[in-house]
Amino acid sequence: MNMQTTNQQTPAELALAEAFTAKFSALPGDGNVVAARDVLFDDLKTGGLPTRRVEAWHYTDLKTLLRGLPEDAPAPVIEKRAALVSGAPIAYVMHGKATDSEVQGFKIESYAESLTDGTAAAALVAASKDDAIGRINGSFVRDGLSVVVPDDSVFVNPLELQAIHGAGQVHSRFPVTFGKGSKATIIERHLSVTDEAAFVSSVSEIEVQDGAEATYVILQQQGAADTHLGQLRIVMGADAKLRLFVINAGGKLVRQELRVDVNGEGSDLSIRGVNLLGGETHTDVTMVLGHNVPNTTSTEVFRNVVFDRAKGIFQGMIRVAPDAQKTDAKMACNTLLMSDDGEFSAKPELEIFADDVQCGHGATVADISDNHLYYLMARGVPRAKARAMLVNAFVDEIIEELEDEQLVEALEDIIASWLEHHA
């Protein structure tokens, strides 16, 4: 395990140990799940939270940044939110507990059921030696939603998974399978309904089977005091197509991991990310993408906007296996630094072990172009409005790649509202 061992535990590490001891007997799970939880937490406790000495966590010293955990709080009365797309079905997880949801066509079950009957045990493992998020989530997860898109089914309206919470500690999981030849859009939306701090972990396990065409949107809108530790584990089959959109527009301490294995020939992956950073938030998006077979393509584009004293990080690793000939992979990270006090670190990487590939990466960090400002101001647009227009255009270019016009408009409204508040 690539985490340092130390005799001095931090308040957060002590609080995690106390919480595990207090909650363990009440967590759902059969004997296999109990054993899996024991292993995960024992590894976490032995190694401790990762520091900057762990390469994957170099820019996010979780041991230092996570100063403590909020006390558990009773589940609040939560008002359900309207769907982003009018008329779209919604399945709910309220303060970490799935509620009854009537959705036609999709197969949706409470994740707690798979914990209780033990079928979840095989997935309760760390994804790598430095997987702190997987260990925390697997140790404490109570519920979530398991979703299956049936083979050869086609859905016009997106399915929205709403994970809404109050203060305290919330741990959820979302296994999602897009069946063979299916076509669907799923939105996973994380929302806070209080100004009080919450500690949230979420793991989504996405399988895109052979010939499926999937769009998956992660929209993170946590509160200004919240910690959000999110992870997506993605596996793609042959001739599968995935369009993944990751939008971070909240939280104080955020780590969003993307762990992708392209395992089927002919697959096509597109990842688009928008990170809106303001105040004193710390947001880290870390991606490890493995092209493991020949004849696959991927493109990754992240757009970041940094205001105030916010700090952002993008770490992107593309690994091309020795047998993965004819891989075509491109990655770009572009940042607008709108404050002298803000920071953004970009670390794109390639590991290529095949010789017949097309791979590349790039990163830029800049302020708004004076020439662009001058162009608008010369036509009578006030400076502040001109800057806002340019920032919106910088971000909206990513969102407009979505095919659903209603979803595009809804996300653009959320982004515009965020920018208006922070700019």
C-alpha positions in Angstrom: 0.0 0.0 0.0 1.5 3.3 -1.1 0.6 5.2 2.0 3.0 6.3 4.7 2.8 4.7 8.1 2.8 7.0 11.1 2.3 6.6 14.8 0.6 10.0 15.1 -3.0 9.9 13.9 -4.7 13.1 12.8 -8.1 14.1 14.2 -9.7 13.0 10.9 -8.0 9.6 11.1 -9.1 9.2 14.7 -12.6 10.2 13.8 -12.7 7.7 11.0 -11.6 4.9 13.4 -14.2 5.9 16.0 -16.9 6.1 13.4 -16.0 2.6 12.0 -16.1 1.1 15.5 -19.4 2.7 16.3 -21.2 1.9 13.0 -19.7 -1.4 12.0 -22.3 -3.6 13.5 -25.2 -1.6 12.0 -23.8 -1.4 8.5 -25.7 -3.7 6.0 -23.9 -6.8 4.7 -23.5 -10.6 5.0 -20.3 -12.3 6.1 -18.5 -11.7 2.9 -19.3 -8.0 2.9 -18.3 -7.7 6.6 -14.9 -9.4 5.7 -14.4 -7.0 2.8 -15.1 -4.0 5.0 -12.7 -5.2 7.6 -9.9 -5.5 5.0 -10.6 -2.1 3.5 -10.6 -0.3 6.8 -7.6 -2.2 8.2 -5.6 -1.1 5.2 -6.8 2.5 5.6 -6.0 2.5 9.3 -2.6 0.9 8.8 -1.4 3.2 6.0 -3.2 6.4 7.1 -4.6 9.0 4.8 -2.4 9.8 1.9 0.1 12.7 1.9 2.0 14.5 -0.9 4.6 11.7 -0.6 2.1 9.4 -2.4 2.6 10.3 -6.1 -1.1 10.2 -7.0 -1.9 12.5 -4.1 1.0 14.8 -4.5 -1.1 17.9 -5.0 -3.8 17.0 -2.5 -2.3 16.1 0.9 -5.5 14.5 2.3 -3.8 13.9 5.7 -3.3 17.7 6.1 -6.3 19.0 4.2 -8.9 16.8 5.9 -8.7 18.5 9.3 -11.6 16.6 10.9 -15.0 15.0 10.2 -18.4 16.5 10.9 -20.5 14.8 13.5 -23.2 12.5 12.3 -26.5 14.2 12.1 -30.1 12.9 11.8 -31.4 12.7 8.2 -33.1 16.0 7.5 -36.4 16.6 5.8 -35.3 16.9 2.2 -37.4 18.4 -0.6 -36.9 16.6 -3.9 -35.6 18.7 -6.7 -37.1 18.9 -10.2 -35.4 17.1 -13.0 -32.8 19.0 -15.0 -34.7 17.9 -18.1 -38.4 18.4 -17.9 -40.3 15.1 -17.8 -37.2 13.0 -17.2 -37.5 10.2 -14.6 -35.7 10.5 -11.3 -34.4 8.0 -8.8 -33.5 9.4 -5.3 -30.8 8.8 -2.6 -31.8 11.0 0.3 -29.0 11.5 2.8 -27.4 8.3 1.8 -30.6 6.1 1.7 -32.4 5.1 -1.5 -36.1 5.9 -1.7 -38.8 4.1 -3.7 -38.7 5.4 -7.2 -41.0 4.4 -10.1 -39.0 4.5 -13.3 -40.2 2.6 -16.3 -37.8 0.6 -18.5 -34.7 0.8 -16.3 -33.9 -1.9 -13.7 -33.2 0.1 -10.5 -32.6 -1.4 -7.0 -31.4 -0.2 -3.7 -27.6 -0.9 -3.3 -28.3 -1.9 0.3 -30.0 -5.1 -1.1 -26.7 -6.2 -2.7 -24.9 -5.5 0.5 -27.4 -7.5 2.5 -27.3 -10.6 0.2 -23.5 -10.4 -0.3 -23.5 -9.8 -4.1 -21.7 -6.5 -3.5 -18.7 -8.1 -1.7 -16.7 -8.7 -4.9 -16.7 -5.0 -5.8 -15.7 -3.8 -2.3 -12.0 -3.8 -3.0 -9.4 -1.0 -3.5 -8.9 -0.1 -7.1 -5.2 0.4 -6.5 -2.6 0.6 -3.8 -3.3 4.3 -3.3 -7.1 4.1 -3.4 -8.1 6.0 -0.2 -11.5 6.9 -1.6 -12.4 3.3 -2.4 -11.3 2.2 1.1 -13.3 4.9 2.8 -16.4 4.4 0.7 -16.2 0.6 0.9 -15.8 0.7 4.7 -18.8 2.9 5.3 -21.2 2.6 2.4 -24.8 2.0 3.5 -26.8 2.4 0.3 -27.1 3.9 -3.2 -28.6 2.8 -6.4 -27.9 -0.1 -8.8 -29.0 0.7 -12.3 -29.2 -1.6 -15.4 -30.1 -0.4 -18.9 -31.5 -3.5 -20.5 -29.9 -4.9 -23.7 -30.9 -3.3 -27.0 -33.1 -0.7 -25.2 -33.2 3.0 -26.3 -34.2 5.8 -24.0 -34.9 9.3 -25.3 -35.2 11.1 -21.9 -32.2 10.9 -19.5 -32.5 9.2 -16.1 -31.5 11.4 -13.2 -30.0 10.0 -10.1 -30.3 12.6 -7.3 -28.1 12.2 -4.3 -29.3 14.9 -1.9 -27.9 15.2 1.6 -27.7 17.4 4.7 -24.9 17.8 7.2 -22.9 14.9 8.6 -21.4 11.8 6.9 -22.8 10.3 3.8 -21.4 7.3 1.8 -23.2 6.1 -1.4 -22.5 3.8 -4.3 -23.8 3.7 -7.9 -23.2 0.5 -10.0 -24.5 1.3 -13.5 -24.6 -1.2 -16.4 -25.4 -0.1 -20.0 -26.5 -3.4 -21.6 -25.3 -4.7 -25.0 -26.6 -2.5 -27.8 -28.4 -0.1 -25.5 -28.5 3.7 -25.8 -29.2 5.9 -22.8 -28.2 9.0 -20.8 -27.8 9.0 -17.0 -27.2 12.1 -14.9 -25.7 11.6 -11.4 -26.3 14.8 -9.4 -24.9 15.5 -6.0 -26.6 18.3 -4.0 -26.3 19.7 -0.5 -29.3 21.3 1.2 -27.6 22.9 4.2 -24.7 25.3 4.9 -23.4 23.0 7.6 -20.4 20.8 6.7 -20.8 17.3 5.3 -18.3 14.5 4.5 -19.4 12.7 1.4 -17.9 9.8 -0.5 -19.3 8.3 -3.7 -18.2 5.5 -5.9 -19.8 4.9 -9.3 -19.0 1.6 -11.2 -19.9 2.1 -14.8 -19.9 -0.8 -17.3 -20.6 0.0 -21.0 -21.1 -3.4 -22.6 -20.5 -4.3 -26.3 -22.2 -2.0 -28.8 -23.7 0.2 -26.1 -23.9 4.0 -26.6 -23.9 5.8 -23.3 -23.8 9.3 -22.0 -23.0 9.8 -18.3 -23.1 13.2 -16.6 -21.6 13.8 -13.1 -22.9 17.1 -11.6 -21.3 18.0 -8.3 -23.0 20.9 -6.4 -21.9 20.4 -2.8 -22.0 23.1 -0.2 -19.2 25.6 0.5 -18.1 23.7 3.6 -18.4 20.1 2.3 -15.8 17.5 1.5 -16.6 15.4 -1.6 -14.5 12.3 -2.4 -15.8 10.9 -5.6 -14.6 8.0 -7.8 -15.7 6.6 -11.2 -14.6 3.2 -12.2 -15.4 2.6 -15.9 -15.0 -0.5 -18.1 -15.8 -0.4 -21.8 -16.6 -3.3 -24.0 -16.1 -3.9 -27.8 -17.6 -1.2 -30.1 -18.9 0.7 -27.0 -19.3 4.4 -27.0 -19.2 6.6 -23.9 -19.6 10.3 -23.6 -18.7 11.3 -20.0 -19.2 14.8 -18.7 -17.8 15.8 -15.3 -18.9 19.2 -13.8 -17.6 20.4 -10.4 -19.5 23.5 -9.2 -19.2 23.3 -5.4 -17.5 21.9 -2.3 -14.6 23.0 -0.2 -12.4 20.0 -0.5 -13.1 17.9 -3.7 -11.3 14.9 -5.1 -12.8 13.4 -8.2 -11.1 10.3 -9.6 -11.7 8.8 -13.0 -10.4 5.2 -13.4 -11.1 4.0 -17.0 -10.3 0.6 -18.6 -10.9 0.5 -22.4 -11.1 -3.3 -22.8 -13.0 -3.7 -26.1 -11.8 -3.2 -29.6 -13.5 -0.5 -31.6 -14.6 1.5 -28.5 -14.8 5.3 -28.5 -14.4 7.3 -25.3 -15.0 11.1 -24.9 -14.5 12.8 -21.6 -15.3 16.4 -21.1 -14.8 18.3 -17.8 -15.7 21.7 -16.3 -14.3 22.8 -13.0 -15.6 26.0 -11.5 -13.5 27.0 -8.6 -14.1 30.0 -6.2 -13.6 31.1 -2.7 -11.0 28.9 -1.0 -12.0 25.6 -2.5 -9.5 22.9 -3.3 -10.6 20.7 -6.3 -8.6 17.8 -7.7 -9.5 15.8 -10.8 -7.3 12.8 -11.3 -7.7 10.5 -14.2 -6.0 7.2 -15.1 -7.1 5.9 -18.5 -5.9 2.5 -19.8 -6.1 1.6 -23.5 -5.7 -2.1 -23.1 -6.6 -3.5 -26.6 -6.0 -2.4 -30.2 -8.1 -0.1 -32.3 -9.6 2.3 -29.7 -10.0 6.0 -29.5 -10.4 8.6 -26.8 -10.4 12.4 -26.3 -10.3 14.2 -23.0 -10.9 18.0 -22.7 -11.1 19.8 -19.4 -11.9 23.5 -18.9 -11.2 25.2 -15.6 -12.1 28.6 -14.3 -10.4 29.8 -11.1 -11.5 32.8 -9.0 -10.5 34.2 -5.6 -8.1 32.0 -3.6 -9.2 28.7 -5.1 -6.8 25.9 -5.9 -7.3 23.4 -8.7 -5.5 20.3 -9.9 -5.8 18.1 -13.0 -3.7 14.9 -13.2 -4.3 12.9 -16.4 -2.5 9.7 -17.2 -3.1 7.8 -20.5 -1.5 4.3 -20.5 -1.3 2.4 -23.8 -0.6 -1.3 -23.3 1.9 -3.2 -25.5 -0.9 -4.9 -27.4 -3.0 -1.7 -27.9 -1.8 -0.9 -31.4 -3.8 1.7 -33.4 -4.7 3.6 -30.3 -5.7 7.2 -30.9 -5.8 9.2 -27.7 -5.8 13.0 -27.2 -5.9 15.0 -23.9 -6.1 18.7 -23.2 -6.5 20.8 -20.1 -7.2 24.6 -20.5 -7.5 27.0 -17.5 -8.7 30.6 -17.1 -6.9 32.0 -14.0 -9.1 34.9 -13.0 -7.3 35.9 -9.8 -3.7 36.6 -8.8 -4.4 34.6 -5.6 -5.8 31.5 -7.4 -3.7 28.5 -8.4 -4.1 25.7 -10.9 -1.7 22.8 -11.4 -1.8 20.5 -14.5 0.0 17.3 -14.9 -0.8 15.4 -18.1 1.1 12.2 -18.7 1.5 9.5 -21.3 2.8 5.9 -20.9 3.0 4.3 -24.2 4.2 0.7 -24.7 2.9 0.2 -28.3 4.6 1.6 -31.4 1.7 2.2 -33.8 -0.3 4.8 -32.0 -1.4 8.5 -32.2 -1.3 10.1 -28.7 -0.8 13.6 -27.5 -1.5 16.0 -24.6 -1.4 19.7 -23.9 -2.2 22.2 -21.1 -2.6 26.0 -21.0 -3.1 28.4 -18.1 -4.0 32.1 -19.0 -6.2 35.0 -18.2 -8.9 36.5 -20.5 -7.3 37.7 -23.7 -7.0 41.5 -23.9 -7.6 41.4 -27.6 -10.9 39.6 -27.0 -11.9 42.1 -24.3 -11.0 45.0 -26.6 -13.1 43.5 -29.4 -16.2 43.4 -27.3 -15.6 46.7 -25.5 -15.1 48.5 -28.8 -18.6 47.5 -29.6 -20.1 49.0 -26.5 -20.0 46.1 -24.1 -19.0 47.1 -20.6 -15.7 45.5 -19.4 -17.3 43.4 -16.6 -20.0 42.0 -18.9 -17.4 41.4 -21.6 -15.3 39.3 -19.2 -18.4 37.3 -18.1 -19.4 36.7 -21.7 -15.9 35.3 -22.5 -15.8 33.1 -19.5 -19.2 31.7 -20.3 -18.2 31.0 -23.9 -15.0 29.3 -22.7 -17.0 26.8 -20.6 -20.2 26.5 -22.7 -18.2 25.2 -25.6 -17.8 22.0 -23.7 -21.4 21.7 -22.6 -22.7 22.3 -26.1 -21.3 18.9 -27.2 -24.2 17.2 -25.4 -27.0 16.3 -27.8 -29.9 17.0 -25.5 -30.8 20.7 -25.9 -32.8 20.8 -22.7 -29.9 19.3 -20.7 -27.5 21.8 -22.4 -29.7 24.7 -21.4 -30.1 23.4 -17.8 -26.4 23.0 -17.3 -25.7 26.4 -18.9 -28.1 28.0 -16.5 -26.3 26.4 -13.5 -22.9 27.5 -14.8 -24.1 31.0 -15.5 -25.6 31.3 -12.0 -22.4 30.1 -10.5 -20.3 32.5 -12.5 -22.6 35.4 -11.6 -22.3 34.6 -7.9 -18.5 34.3 -7.9 -17.5 36.8 -10.6 
